[in-house]
Amino acid sequence: MGEAVFAAAACATEAAQPQAVIVATAGTTFTSYIKAVQSTAARPTYYGFSVASMDVIHRELKDKARGIILAQIMPSLRNTTVPVVAEYLALLRANLLAPSLRPRSSRDSCMRG
């Protein structure tokens, strides 16, 4: 998507003056929209889903990422204190789930090896 699309979405958001916006996307689409809105007078609270990578959000928005709220749909694979995560990662490492799968961070777009 080009900048014009995000600028138009930002203008529509500014005109609506919402208290909150649910951003149901991920990657740089998520951050490009927020950057565009932040360039206007609108100041909604942003909500998103855990598929919106915190790594990408922090890299793209830096300090302007403060206040973004993400719903954690699945446990983070980084939190190995959660029993199901620890078990899942152990099975992946032992190649008991599928030899072509291996654990990766949220910076990767998929779990395929």
MODELLER restraints for C-alpha pairs under 7 A, 6 or more apart:
rsr = mdl.restraints
at = mdl.atoms
rsr.add(forms.Gaussian(group=physical.xy_distance, feature=features.Distance(at['CA:6:A'], at['CA:32:A']), mean=6.77, stdev=0.5))
rsr.add(forms.Gaussian(group=physical.xy_distance, feature=features.Distance(at['CA:6:A'], at['CA:33:A']), mean=5.41, stdev=0.5))
rsr.add(forms.Gaussian(group=physical.xy_distance, feature=features.Distance(at['CA:6:A'], at['CA:36:A']), mean=5.96, stdev=0.5))
rsr.add(forms.Gaussian(group=physical.xy_distance, feature=features.Distance(at['CA:7:A'], at['CA:36:A']), mean=5.77, stdev=0.5))
rsr.add(forms.Gaussian(group=physical.xy_distance, feature=features.Distance(at['CA:10:A'], at['CA:33:A']), mean=6.98, stdev=0.5))
rsr.add(forms.Gaussian(group=physical.xy_distance, feature=features.Distance(at['CA:10:A'], at['CA:36:A']), mean=5.51, stdev=0.5))
rsr.add(forms.Gaussian(group=physical.xy_distance, feature=features.Distance(at['CA:10:A'], at['CA:37:A']), mean=4.51, stdev=0.5))
rsr.add(forms.Gaussian(group=physical.xy_distance, feature=features.Distance(at['CA:14:A'], at['CA:40:A']), mean=6.56, stdev=0.5))
rsr.add(forms.Gaussian(group=physical.xy_distance, feature=features.Distance(at['CA:14:A'], at['CA:41:A']), mean=6.54, stdev=0.5))
rsr.add(forms.Gaussian(group=physical.xy_distance, feature=features.Distance(at['CA:14:A'], at['CA:42:A']), mean=4.82, stdev=0.5))
rsr.add(forms.Gaussian(group=physical.xy_distance, feature=features.Distance(at['CA:17:A'], at['CA:42:A']), mean=5.96, stdev=0.5))
rsr.add(forms.Gaussian(group=physical.xy_distance, feature=features.Distance(at['CA:18:A'], at['CA:44:A']), mean=5.91, stdev=0.5))
rsr.add(forms.Gaussian(group=physical.xy_distance, feature=features.Distance(at['CA:19:A'], at['CA:44:A']), mean=4.78, stdev=0.5))
rsr.add(forms.Gaussian(group=physical.xy_distance, feature=features.Distance(at['CA:19:A'], at['CA:45:A']), mean=6.26, stdev=0.5))
rsr.add(forms.Gaussian(group=physical.xy_distance, feature=features.Distance(at['CA:20:A'], at['CA:44:A']), mean=4.69, stdev=0.5))
rsr.add(forms.Gaussian(group=physical.xy_distance, feature=features.Distance(at['CA:20:A'], at['CA:45:A']), mean=4.49, stdev=0.5))
rsr.add(forms.Gaussian(group=physical.xy_distance, feature=features.Distance(at['CA:20:A'], at['CA:46:A']), mean=5.81, stdev=0.5))
rsr.add(forms.Gaussian(group=physical.xy_distance, feature=features.Distance(at['CA:21:A'], at['CA:44:A']), mean=6.34, stdev=0.5))
rsr.add(forms.Gaussian(group=physical.xy_distance, feature=features.Distance(at['CA:21:A'], at['CA:45:A']), mean=6.24, stdev=0.5))
rsr.add(forms.Gaussian(group=physical.xy_distance, feature=features.Distance(at['CA:21:A'], at['CA:46:A']), mean=5.06, stdev=0.5))
rsr.add(forms.Gaussian(group=physical.xy_distance, feature=features.Distance(at['CA:21:A'], at['CA:47:A']), mean=6.12, stdev=0.5))
rsr.add(forms.Gaussian(group=physical.xy_distance, feature=features.Distance(at['CA:22:A'], at['CA:46:A']), mean=6.00, stdev=0.5))
rsr.add(forms.Gaussian(group=physical.xy_distance, feature=features.Distance(at['CA:22:A'], at['CA:47:A']), mean=4.66, stdev=0.5))
rsr.add(forms.Gaussian(group=physical.xy_distance, feature=features.Distance(at['CA:22:A'], at['CA:48:A']), mean=5.72, stdev=0.5))
rsr.add(forms.Gaussian(group=physical.xy_distance, feature=features.Distance(at['CA:23:A'], at['CA:30:A']), mean=6.68, stdev=0.5))
rsr.add(forms.Gaussian(group=physical.xy_distance, feature=features.Distance(at['CA:23:A'], at['CA:46:A']), mean=6.83, stdev=0.5))
rsr.add(forms.Gaussian(group=physical.xy_distance, feature=features.Distance(at['CA:23:A'], at['CA:47:A']), mean=5.98, stdev=0.5))
rsr.add(forms.Gaussian(group=physical.xy_distance, feature=features.Distance(at['CA:23:A'], at['CA:48:A']), mean=5.04, stdev=0.5))
rsr.add(forms.Gaussian(group=physical.xy_distance, feature=features.Distance(at['CA:24:A'], at['CA:48:A']), mean=5.81, stdev=0.5))
rsr.add(forms.Gaussian(group=physical.xy_distance, feature=features.Distance(at['CA:24:A'], at['CA:49:A']), mean=6.66, stdev=0.5))
rsr.add(forms.Gaussian(group=physical.xy_distance, feature=features.Distance(at['CA:25:A'], at['CA:52:A']), mean=6.69, stdev=0.5))
rsr.add(forms.Gaussian(group=physical.xy_distance, feature=features.Distance(at['CA:26:A'], at['CA:51:A']), mean=5.91, stdev=0.5))
rsr.add(forms.Gaussian(group=physical.xy_distance, feature=features.Distance(at['CA:26:A'], at['CA:52:A']), mean=4.18, stdev=0.5))
rsr.add(forms.Gaussian(group=physical.xy_distance, feature=features.Distance(at['CA:26:A'], at['CA:53:A']), mean=6.88, stdev=0.5))
rsr.add(forms.Gaussian(group=physical.xy_distance, feature=features.Distance(at['CA:27:A'], at['CA:52:A']), mean=5.93, stdev=0.5))
rsr.add(forms.Gaussian(group=physical.xy_distance, feature=features.Distance(at['CA:27:A'], at['CA:53:A']), mean=6.59, stdev=0.5))
rsr.add(forms.Gaussian(group=physical.xy_distance, feature=features.Distance(at['CA:27:A'], at['CA:56:A']), mean=6.36, stdev=0.5))
rsr.add(forms.Gaussian(group=physical.xy_distance, feature=features.Distance(at['CA:31:A'], at['CA:57:A']), mean=6.16, stdev=0.5))
rsr.add(forms.Gaussian(group=physical.xy_distance, feature=features.Distance(at['CA:31:A'], at['CA:60:A']), mean=6.51, stdev=0.5))
rsr.add(forms.Gaussian(group=physical.xy_distance, feature=features.Distance(at['CA:31:A'], at['CA:61:A']), mean=6.84, stdev=0.5))
rsr.add(forms.Gaussian(group=physical.xy_distance, feature=features.Distance(at['CA:45:A'], at['CA:67:A']), mean=6.96, stdev=0.5))
rsr.add(forms.Gaussian(group=physical.xy_distance, feature=features.Distance(at['CA:45:A'], at['CA:68:A']), mean=6.76, stdev=0.5))
rsr.add(forms.Gaussian(group=physical.xy_distance, feature=features.Distance(at['CA:46:A'], at['CA:68:A']), mean=5.11, stdev=0.5))
rsr.add(forms.Gaussian(group=physical.xy_distance, feature=features.Distance(at['CA:46:A'], at['CA:69:A']), mean=6.18, stdev=0.5))
rsr.add(forms.Gaussian(group=physical.xy_distance, feature=features.Distance(at['CA:47:A'], at['CA:68:A']), mean=6.08, stdev=0.5))
rsr.add(forms.Gaussian(group=physical.xy_distance, feature=features.Distance(at['CA:47:A'], at['CA:69:A']), mean=4.78, stdev=0.5))
rsr.add(forms.Gaussian(group=physical.xy_distance, feature=features.Distance(at['CA:47:A'], at['CA:70:A']), mean=5.70, stdev=0.5))
rsr.add(forms.Gaussian(group=physical.xy_distance, feature=features.Distance(at['CA:48:A'], at['CA:69:A']), mean=6.26, stdev=0.5))
rsr.add(forms.Gaussian(group=physical.xy_distance, feature=features.Distance(at['CA:48:A'], at['CA:70:A']), mean=4.67, stdev=0.5))
rsr.add(forms.Gaussian(group=physical.xy_distance, feature=features.Distance(at['CA:48:A'], at['CA:71:A']), mean=6.32, stdev=0.5))
rsr.add(forms.Gaussian(group=physical.xy_distance, feature=features.Distance(at['CA:49:A'], at['CA:70:A']), mean=4.99, stdev=0.5))
rsr.add(forms.Gaussian(group=physical.xy_distance, feature=features.Distance(at['CA:49:A'], at['CA:71:A']), mean=4.83, stdev=0.5))
rsr.add(forms.Gaussian(group=physical.xy_distance, feature=features.Distance(at['CA:49:A'], at['CA:72:A']), mean=6.48, stdev=0.5))
rsr.add(forms.Gaussian(group=physical.xy_distance, feature=features.Distance(at['CA:49:A'], at['CA:73:A']), mean=6.97, stdev=0.5))
rsr.add(forms.Gaussian(group=physical.xy_distance, feature=features.Distance(at['CA:50:A'], at['CA:70:A']), mean=5.62, stdev=0.5))
rsr.add(forms.Gaussian(group=physical.xy_distance, feature=features.Distance(at['CA:50:A'], at['CA:71:A']), mean=5.57, stdev=0.5))
rsr.add(forms.Gaussian(group=physical.xy_distance, feature=features.Distance(at['CA:50:A'], at['CA:72:A']), mean=4.86, stdev=0.5))
rsr.add(forms.Gaussian(group=physical.xy_distance, feature=features.Distance(at['CA:50:A'], at['CA:73:A']), mean=6.01, stdev=0.5))
rsr.add(forms.Gaussian(group=physical.xy_distance, feature=features.Distance(at['CA:53:A'], at['CA:106:A']), mean=6.10, stdev=0.5))
rsr.add(forms.Gaussian(group=physical.xy_distance, feature=features.Distance(at['CA:55:A'], at['CA:107:A']), mean=6.37, stdev=0.5))
rsr.add(forms.Gaussian(group=physical.xy_distance, feature=features.Distance(at['CA:57:A'], at['CA:65:A']), mean=6.50, stdev=0.5))
rsr.add(forms.Gaussian(group=physical.xy_distance, feature=features.Distance(at['CA:58:A'], at['CA:65:A']), mean=6.23, stdev=0.5))
rsr.add(forms.Gaussian(group=physical.xy_distance, feature=features.Distance(at['CA:77:A'], at['CA:85:A']), mean=5.97, stdev=0.5))
rsr.add(forms.Gaussian(group=physical.xy_distance, feature=features.Distance(at['CA:79:A'], at['CA:85:A']), mean=6.97, stdev=0.5))
rsr.add(forms.Gaussian(group=physical.xy_distance, feature=features.Distance(at['CA:80:A'], at['CA:86:A']), mean=4.89, stdev=0.5))
rsr.add(forms.Gaussian(group=physical.xy_distance, feature=features.Distance(at['CA:89:A'], at['CA:103:A']), mean=6.61, stdev=0.5))
rsr.add(forms.Gaussian(group=physical.xy_distance, feature=features.Distance(at['CA:91:A'], at['CA:97:A']), mean=6.05, stdev=0.5))
rsr.add(forms.Gaussian(group=physical.xy_distance, feature=features.Distance(at['CA:92:A'], at['CA:101:A']), mean=6.66, stdev=0.5))
rsr.add(forms.Gaussian(group=physical.xy_distance, feature=features.Distance(at['CA:92:A'], at['CA:102:A']), mean=5.75, stdev=0.5))
rsr.add(forms.Gaussian(group=physical.xy_distance, feature=features.Distance(at['CA:92:A'], at['CA:103:A']), mean=6.66, stdev=0.5))
rsr.add(forms.Gaussian(group=physical.xy_distance, feature=features.Distance(at['CA:93:A'], at['CA:102:A']), mean=6.62, stdev=0.5))
rsr.add(forms.Gaussian(group=physical.xy_distance, feature=features.Distance(at['CA:100:A'], at['CA:112:A']), mean=6.40, stdev=0.5))
rsr.add(forms.Gaussian(group=physical.xy_distance, feature=features.Distance(at['CA:100:A'], at['CA:113:A']), mean=5.50, stdev=0.5))
rsr.add(forms.Gaussian(group=physical.xy_distance, feature=features.Distance(at['CA:101:A'], at['CA:111:A']), mean=6.07, stdev=0.5))
rsr.add(forms.Gaussian(group=physical.xy_distance, feature=features.Distance(at['CA:101:A'], at['CA:112:A']), mean=5.22, stdev=0.5))
rsr.add(forms.Gaussian(group=physical.xy_distance, feature=features.Distance(at['CA:101:A'], at['CA:113:A']), mean=5.37, stdev=0.5))
rsr.add(forms.Gaussian(group=physical.xy_distance, feature=features.Distance(at['CA:102:A'], at['CA:111:A']), mean=6.40, stdev=0.5))
rsr.add(forms.Gaussian(group=physical.xy_distance, feature=features.Distance(at['CA:102:A'], at['CA:112:A']), mean=6.90, stdev=0.5))
rsr.add(forms.Gaussian(group=physical.xy_distance, feature=features.Distance(at['CA:102:A'], at['CA:113:A']), mean=5.94, stdev=0.5))
rsr.add(forms.Gaussian(group=physical.xy_distance, feature=features.Distance(at['CA:103:A'], at['CA:111:A']), mean=6.54, stdev=0.5))
rsr.add(forms.Gaussian(group=physical.xy_distance, feature=features.Distance(at['CA:104:A'], at['CA:111:A']), mean=6.40, stdev=0.5))
